[in-house]
């Protein structure tokens, strides 16, 4: 995919429980997102998603879909790469939002440079238990079986999984923060492999909530890795976060979205 300019965001974690973050995303759709020819949302737009039928009766989720549709109607191409929290986003939501769903990873080209875009959880190979869980939950036949579970039970299961994951992460951080940071971050080996397979030396991902730019090497292979920020404007005890990456002919820049 060859483009001239794009905005890239990830890990917004939209939920009615985070109203300030949701409002900033809606404002973003109405202002900043309409100033670029392409918008890429590379995973975890929502806090969790257990099937279109479980969420699209909600006014909140309908409003989000409509805001994205209005971005598309304004002439912007909107692309979505699923994340670890919303990989069950399906065709019903895509039809409402009128966005295009891309595989993970995907390649874009700006000027003469190619970039690999990926959510990033596939790169956290220091956590084999999670990678096993990830592989199982991406199996289509298991997803079809999951969709046979009554909607209220699925929603409860989704909420419980998120709660358990949060508690597990907090415990790791408390008792063994070094191990927690290693397991929750990407590995050099995984980054090198995904770039080698796609003949690139520029990588953009989210997932880790560790925004930054990294110049990395493994053997003779060298690359640049950009990490997107998550969005969180609802926890005043923490530093507020909301940003995007902009890619154009001059390179990559960080757009601060805190108001």
C-alpha positions as CSV (number, residue, x, y, z in Angstrom):
1,X,0.0,0.0,0.0
2,X,1.6,3.3,-1.2
3,X,0.4,6.4,0.6
4,X,1.6,10.1,1.0
5,X,0.7,10.7,4.6
6,X,-1.0,8.9,7.5
7,X,-1.9,9.1,11.2
8,X,-1.4,6.0,13.3
9,X,-3.0,5.3,16.7
10,X,-3.5,2.3,18.9
11,X,-4.5,1.2,22.4
12,X,-7.3,3.7,23.0
13,X,-9.2,1.1,25.1
14,X,-12.6,2.7,24.7
15,X,-15.2,1.9,27.2
16,X,-18.1,3.8,28.8
17,X,-16.1,3.5,32.1
18,X,-13.5,5.9,30.6
19,X,-15.6,8.9,29.5
20,X,-12.7,11.4,29.2
21,X,-10.7,9.1,26.9
22,X,-13.8,8.4,24.8
23,X,-14.6,12.1,24.5
24,X,-11.0,12.8,23.3
25,X,-11.3,10.0,20.7
26,X,-14.6,11.5,19.4
27,X,-12.9,15.0,19.2
28,X,-10.0,13.4,17.4
29,X,-12.4,11.9,14.8
30,X,-14.0,15.3,14.3
31,X,-10.8,17.3,14.0
32,X,-7.3,15.7,13.7
33,X,-8.4,12.5,11.9
34,X,-10.0,14.6,9.1
35,X,-6.7,16.4,8.2
36,X,-4.9,13.3,6.9
37,X,-5.6,11.1,3.9
38,X,-5.2,7.9,5.9
39,X,-5.8,6.8,9.4
40,X,-4.5,3.5,10.8
41,X,-5.9,2.2,14.1
42,X,-3.6,-0.7,14.9
43,X,-5.4,-2.6,17.6
44,X,-7.2,-2.3,21.0
45,X,-9.6,0.4,20.0
46,X,-11.9,-1.0,22.6
47,X,-11.2,-2.3,26.1
48,X,-12.6,-5.6,25.1
49,X,-14.9,-7.1,22.5
50,X,-16.6,-10.4,22.6
51,X,-18.6,-10.3,19.3
52,X,-20.5,-7.6,17.4
53,X,-23.8,-8.9,18.6
54,X,-22.7,-8.4,22.2
55,X,-21.8,-4.7,21.8
56,X,-23.6,-3.1,18.9
57,X,-26.9,-2.7,20.8
58,X,-25.0,-0.2,23.0
59,X,-25.5,3.5,22.2
60,X,-21.8,4.0,23.2
61,X,-20.4,1.6,20.6
62,X,-22.9,2.8,17.9
63,X,-21.6,6.3,18.5
64,X,-18.0,5.3,18.1
65,X,-18.9,3.4,14.8
66,X,-20.7,6.5,13.6
67,X,-17.8,8.8,14.4
68,X,-15.4,6.6,12.4
69,X,-17.9,6.5,9.5
70,X,-18.0,10.3,9.5
71,X,-14.2,10.3,9.2
72,X,-14.5,8.0,6.2
73,X,-17.3,10.1,4.7
74,X,-15.0,13.2,5.0
75,X,-12.7,11.5,2.5
76,X,-10.2,9.8,4.8
77,X,-9.3,6.1,4.3
78,X,-9.6,4.4,7.7
79,X,-7.8,1.1,8.3
80,X,-8.0,-1.2,11.3
81,X,-5.6,-3.9,12.5
82,X,-7.1,-6.1,15.3
83,X,-5.5,-6.0,18.7
84,X,-5.4,-8.6,21.6
85,X,-8.5,-7.0,23.2
86,X,-10.7,-6.5,20.1
87,X,-9.7,-9.2,17.6
88,X,-13.4,-10.3,17.6
89,X,-14.5,-7.1,16.0
90,X,-16.4,-8.4,13.0
91,X,-18.1,-7.5,9.8
92,X,-21.2,-5.9,11.4
93,X,-19.1,-3.3,13.1
94,X,-17.0,-2.8,9.9
95,X,-20.2,-2.2,8.0
96,X,-21.3,0.5,10.4
97,X,-17.8,2.1,10.6
98,X,-17.1,1.6,6.9
99,X,-13.5,1.0,7.7
100,X,-11.2,-1.5,6.1
101,X,-9.8,-4.4,8.1
102,X,-6.1,-5.2,7.4
103,X,-4.1,-8.3,8.3
104,X,-1.5,-8.3,11.1
105,X,1.1,-7.4,10.1
106,X,0.6,-5.0,7.2
107,X,3.0,-3.1,5.0
108,X,2.7,0.6,4.0
109,X,5.0,2.6,1.8
110,X,5.6,6.3,2.2
111,X,7.9,7.9,-0.4
112,X,10.6,5.3,-0.8
113,X,10.4,3.8,2.7
114,X,8.4,0.7,3.7
115,X,7.0,0.2,7.2
116,X,5.7,-2.8,9.0
117,X,2.6,-2.1,11.0
118,X,1.5,-4.6,13.7
119,X,-0.4,-4.4,16.9
120,X,2.6,-5.8,18.8
121,X,1.4,-8.7,21.0
122,X,2.7,-11.2,18.5
123,X,6.2,-9.8,19.2
124,X,6.0,-10.5,23.0
125,X,7.6,-13.9,22.6
126,X,9.2,-13.9,26.1
127,X,5.8,-14.9,27.3
128,X,5.1,-18.3,25.8
129,X,1.9,-18.9,27.8
130,X,0.4,-15.8,26.3
131,X,1.6,-16.7,22.8
132,X,-0.1,-20.1,23.2
133,X,-3.3,-18.4,24.4
134,X,-3.1,-16.0,21.5
135,X,-2.8,-18.8,19.0
136,X,-5.7,-20.7,20.4
137,X,-8.0,-17.7,20.5
138,X,-7.3,-16.9,16.9
139,X,-8.6,-20.2,15.6
140,X,-11.7,-19.6,13.5
141,X,-13.6,-22.7,14.6
142,X,-13.0,-21.9,18.3
143,X,-14.3,-18.3,17.7
144,X,-17.4,-19.8,16.1
145,X,-18.0,-22.0,19.1
146,X,-17.4,-19.0,21.4
147,X,-20.1,-17.1,19.5
148,X,-22.6,-19.8,20.4
149,X,-22.3,-18.9,24.1
150,X,-25.2,-16.6,25.2
151,X,-24.2,-12.9,24.9
152,X,-24.5,-12.1,28.7
153,X,-22.1,-14.9,29.5
154,X,-19.7,-13.9,26.8
155,X,-19.6,-10.3,28.1
156,X,-19.1,-11.5,31.7
157,X,-16.2,-13.8,30.5
158,X,-14.6,-10.9,28.6
159,X,-14.8,-8.6,31.6
160,X,-13.4,-11.3,33.9
161,X,-10.5,-12.1,31.5
162,X,-9.5,-8.4,31.5
163,X,-9.8,-8.2,35.3
164,X,-7.6,-11.3,35.8
165,X,-5.0,-10.0,33.3
166,X,-4.8,-6.7,35.1
167,X,-4.5,-8.3,38.5
168,X,-1.8,-10.7,37.2
169,X,0.2,-7.8,35.7
170,X,-0.1,-5.8,38.9
171,X,1.2,-8.8,41.0
172,X,4.1,-9.3,38.6
173,X,5.0,-5.6,38.8
174,X,4.9,-5.8,42.6
175,X,6.8,-9.0,43.2
176,X,9.1,-9.2,40.1
177,X,8.9,-6.0,38.0
178,X,12.0,-6.9,35.9
179,X,10.3,-10.2,34.8
180,X,7.0,-8.4,34.2
181,X,8.7,-5.8,32.0
182,X,10.5,-8.6,30.0
183,X,7.3,-10.6,29.5
184,X,5.2,-7.6,28.6
185,X,7.7,-6.2,26.0
186,X,8.7,-7.3,22.6
187,X,11.8,-9.3,21.9
188,X,14.6,-8.5,19.5
189,X,14.3,-11.9,17.9
190,X,10.6,-11.4,17.1
191,X,11.2,-7.9,15.7
192,X,14.1,-9.0,13.6
193,X,12.0,-11.9,12.2
194,X,8.9,-9.9,11.2
195,X,11.1,-7.3,9.5
196,X,13.2,-9.9,7.7
197,X,10.1,-11.7,6.4
198,X,8.7,-8.4,5.0
199,X,12.0,-7.0,3.7
200,X,11.8,-3.9,5.9
201,X,13.8,-2.0,8.4
202,X,11.1,0.2,9.9
203,X,8.6,-1.1,12.5
204,X,5.6,0.5,14.2
205,X,3.6,-1.2,16.9
206,X,1.5,-0.6,20.0
207,X,0.4,-3.0,22.7
208,X,3.2,-2.5,25.2
209,X,2.2,1.0,26.4
210,X,5.9,1.9,26.3
211,X,6.0,4.8,23.7
212,X,9.4,5.6,22.2
213,X,11.8,5.2,19.3
214,X,14.5,2.5,19.3
215,X,17.5,1.9,17.0
216,X,18.1,-1.8,17.2
217,X,20.4,-4.5,15.8
218,X,20.7,-8.2,15.7
219,X,23.7,-9.6,13.9
220,X,23.9,-7.8,10.6
221,X,20.3,-6.6,10.7
222,X,19.5,-3.1,11.8
223,X,16.1,-1.4,12.1
224,X,14.1,1.5,13.7
225,X,11.2,0.6,16.0
226,X,8.5,3.1,16.9
227,X,6.2,2.3,19.7
228,X,2.8,4.0,20.0
229,X,1.3,5.3,23.2
230,X,-1.9,4.1,24.8
231,X,-4.6,6.6,25.6
232,X,-5.7,7.2,29.2
233,X,-7.3,10.5,30.3
234,X,-9.4,8.9,33.1
235,X,-6.9,8.1,35.8
236,X,-5.7,11.4,37.4
237,X,-3.2,9.6,39.6
238,X,-1.3,8.6,36.4
239,X,0.3,10.8,33.7
240,X,-2.4,11.4,31.0
241,X,-1.6,9.9,27.7
242,X,-2.9,10.4,24.1
243,X,-0.8,10.7,21.0
244,X,-0.5,9.6,17.4
245,X,2.3,9.1,15.0
246,X,2.3,10.9,11.7
247,X,4.2,9.6,8.7
248,X,4.9,11.6,5.6
249,X,7.8,12.2,3.1
250,X,9.9,13.9,5.9
251,X,9.7,10.9,8.2
252,X,7.9,10.1,11.5
253,X,6.7,12.6,14.1
254,X,4.8,12.3,17.4
255,X,1.5,14.3,17.6
256,X,0.6,15.1,21.2
257,X,-3.2,14.9,21.6
258,X,-3.4,16.0,25.2
259,X,-5.5,19.1,25.5
